[in-house]
């Protein structure tokens, strides 16, 4: 029993596969960007605290690191 597949079906199947692959690529880029931003904000927060230790910079540094943690 042979099932004949139309050209329109093949085209729609290719479009669906392309959309799924594009979704996966964009999703992975967003995850990598979020991880990078988390590491960047954590590093800036720690550097700010070490640059000039005071209660004000401690609050700002911990706040930046917390924002980075909340991204993930």
C-alpha distance (Angstrom), angle and dihedral (degrees) to the residues before:
residue distance angle dihedral
X1 . . .
X2 3.78 . .
X3 3.77 120.4 .
X4 3.76 114.4 -152.2
X5 3.78 115.0 -140.7
X6 3.77 117.5 -154.1
X7 3.78 124.2 -130.8
X8 3.81 90.3 -116.7
X9 3.81 90.5 56.2
X10 3.81 91.1 50.1
X11 3.80 90.1 49.3
X12 3.81 93.0 50.0
X13 3.81 90.5 46.6
X14 3.81 90.6 53.0
X15 3.81 89.9 48.2
X16 3.80 91.3 51.1
X17 3.81 92.7 49.0
X18 3.81 90.6 48.2
X19 3.80 90.9 50.5
X20 3.82 91.6 50.2
X21 3.81 92.2 49.5
X22 3.81 91.1 47.3
X23 3.81 90.1 50.3
X24 3.81 91.5 51.8
X25 3.81 92.2 48.7
X26 3.81 93.2 48.9
X27 3.81 91.5 45.4
X28 3.81 91.8 52.1
X29 3.81 91.0 47.5
X30 3.80 90.0 52.3
X31 3.81 91.4 49.9
X32 3.82 91.8 49.1
X33 3.81 90.1 47.5
X34 3.80 91.8 50.3
X35 3.80 91.8 49.7
X36 3.81 90.8 48.1
X37 3.81 91.8 48.9
X38 3.81 91.1 48.3
X39 3.80 92.0 51.8
X40 3.80 91.7 44.5
X41 3.80 94.8 50.8
X42 3.80 91.5 44.8
X43 3.80 91.0 51.0
X44 3.80 93.1 47.0
X45 3.80 90.7 48.3
X46 3.79 92.9 51.3
X47 3.81 92.3 43.4
X48 3.80 90.7 51.1
X49 3.79 91.4 52.0
X50 3.81 91.8 48.1
X51 3.82 93.4 44.5
X52 3.79 95.7 60.6
X53 3.80 115.1 1.3
X54 3.79 110.5 -149.4
X55 3.78 136.0 123.4
X56 3.82 90.8 -99.0
X57 3.80 95.0 53.7
X58 3.80 90.1 41.5
X59 3.80 90.4 57.4
X60 3.81 92.9 45.7
X61 3.82 92.9 44.8
X62 3.79 93.6 49.4
X63 3.80 88.9 45.5
X64 3.81 92.1 53.6
X65 3.79 92.0 47.0
X66 3.81 89.9 48.5
X67 3.79 92.1 51.6
X68 3.79 87.8 51.8
X69 3.80 91.0 51.3
X70 3.81 92.3 48.4
X71 3.81 91.7 55.1
X72 3.77 90.7 69.8
